[in-house]
Amino acid sequence: MKKLLLIVNPKAASGSKIFHQKKIEKTLEEGCFEVTSYAPKDLVEQKQCLKNTAVKYDVVATVGGDGTINNVINGLESLTCALGFIPLGSENCIARYFGIPSDPIKACKIIISQKTKSVDLGIINNRYFLGFASMGFDAGIIHDFEKSPKIKNLSRGQRILNVPLHVLYGAKKFFETKPIKMTVISDDKEIPGGYWILFGNIPEYAAGWRLFPKAEIDDGELDLIIGKNKDIFNTLKYVITSKTGKHLSLPDLSYDRVKNVKITSEEPVKIQADGEYIGTTPAIIKIMPRVLKIIIP
């Protein structure tokens, strides 16, 4: 019988969906897994749960959203375990990309099938990301939401409320944030700098924006978008056109595909990866081709 480690984020979707845990455990056990479950209270405890996973477990499954996946990937001591998703977060961009349903029992049955795909990981300042990363005022929004749980919990885990909250707070944050220009240095091409920089390993960014329509998770490259202007008119133009997929034609927005880049700025700029605040610039970003096994439908 194969061994499965279930990492449950008790704070996912503001804790509103944690009641699914017993059903999830039962379904996985009936699917011939020996299940060990943890609901760590913080990242320190989570890292302890993940210790020696390559030796102890065949599969690691996450119960939560994109941030839970990111933290688990970064807590693994080895990337040899297969990783499965049970998407119960406020945002589930990564799971949606793989076609994994939000119904936890259906998601469990996909894990039971154990069909895997080897995918790329991005790495930014020694921090892995699977879906996307960015630098600029949106990373500042994520930073503020993490530091102010009361704001995040206003959504009560409902994606329909979570998106408007981010948009409203983003408008406020835009006017409070001093735009800082960043310089982009690439190994093999000249790329213009800008005030908003985003990396995609999958097509979709948060809130359903398909910012990276050319992105593929196993092509050995990251898709890079740079907003070259800092004023409110152009920023709104970036946001609105990206929702309709027309942003790639904008002359003041660049779209490239890269393997290794370095980002510098005169003042520190906040960085997020898979919806988790991870620090500030400078940053070194690279792609690690097909190093992680994901369980897919």
Secondary structure, DSSP 8 states (H G I E B T S, - for coil): -EEEEEEE-TTGGGGTTGGGHHHHHHHHHHTTEEEEEE--SSHHHHHHHTTTHHHH-SEEEEEE-HHHHHHHHHH-S-S-SEEEEEE-SS--HHHHHTT--SSHHHHHHHHHHT-EEEEEEEEETTEEESSEEEESHHHHHHHHHHH-HHHHGGGTT-HHHHHHHHHHHHHHHHHHS----EEEEESSS----BSEEEEESSS--GGG----TT--TTSS-EEEEEE---SHHHHHHHHHHHHHT-GGG-TTEEEEEESEEEEEESS--EEEETTEEEEES-EEEEEEEEEEEEE--
